[in-house]
Amino acid sequence: MVGGQGIASGFRDAVALAWRLTIACSSSQKVDHERLFAGWYQERKQQLDRSLVATVRNGDMVTGEGFVQILIRDWGLWLLQMVPSLKHWLEQGSRSEGPTRYIHLPDMPFISELDGGFCFPQTYCVALQPHAEVQFTDDVIFADGKQMFQLVILLDDIEEASSALDDLRKIRNASDRLSLGEATFFVPRTACPASILPNALGHRVFRSATGEEFAQSPLCISRPLPRGYDEKLMWRSVSGKRYILLRFDRFVFAACKTWIELQRATEKLADAFGV
């Protein structure tokens, strides 16, 4: 494949299979293996179809024949890069189309009516602790020792943390693979004075970080400087939803506004995987 599509597809396959194999091999309850892996195949086919379209398009662009076609391609790309907004659009590639999103089919493990089935974005964050360093959100959400499925809570203001904790106390956790006590809280950088941080949150609350903070952190060593980075991308991706239930491959199982929707999602999680 052209443009890194092959290796990207390989990584997606490995991650998507890993958590399913873990469930299949370690669940203490009966698991419908055919249903579990049918969901993987259906998701893989949708991603593969998109990758093939991108590969064909990239291949046609790179291997164009004829002087006129090559001239239009080269000069067209050169002219587009003279306009900053169009240059950024070119640099984004498929990311300009938004996150990968699956079309729901039977056996696909997410709740479509709760906006499940899209890839949750990874951004940069900082713990609300003294001298904390910039981290990737994936690294704190799926930190070592945590369960396979994780709950992300997106607050608009740190003062909302207490009500979110109250909501969690109402949930009857129905899955062995999800611990609500591991939930990770995120708050926008501009709305998190540490002086009112609830003690119950401890080390589980993080604020968004800027691209400049990442650029000055050890994480950026040997990595390109961030361009076009949106520190509020997590919030924008879910359109006001607070409780985001994530699979291990970072695809959203369900995005919920209320604790009642979250209760429903945790019950569906147990039904979907027999865990």
BELHUCOR-V331000 format. One record per helix or strand of 3 or more residues. SS is the DSSP state (alpha for helix, beta for strand). FROM is the first residue (numbers start at 1). TO is the last residue. If there is no record, write none. Layout:
ss:SS from:FROM to:TO
ss:SS from:FROM to:TO
This chain:
ss:alpha from:5 to:26
ss:alpha from:33 to:62
ss:alpha from:67 to:80
ss:alpha from:84 to:97
ss:alpha from:112 to:114
ss:beta from:124 to:127
ss:beta from:134 to:136
ss:alpha from:137 to:141
ss:beta from:149 to:155
ss:alpha from:158 to:170
ss:alpha from:180 to:182
ss:beta from:184 to:187
ss:alpha from:189 to:191
ss:alpha from:194 to:196
ss:alpha from:202 to:204
ss:beta from:205 to:208
ss:alpha from:211 to:215
ss:alpha from:218 to:220
ss:alpha from:233 to:238
ss:beta from:243 to:246
ss:beta from:251 to:256
ss:alpha from:259 to:273
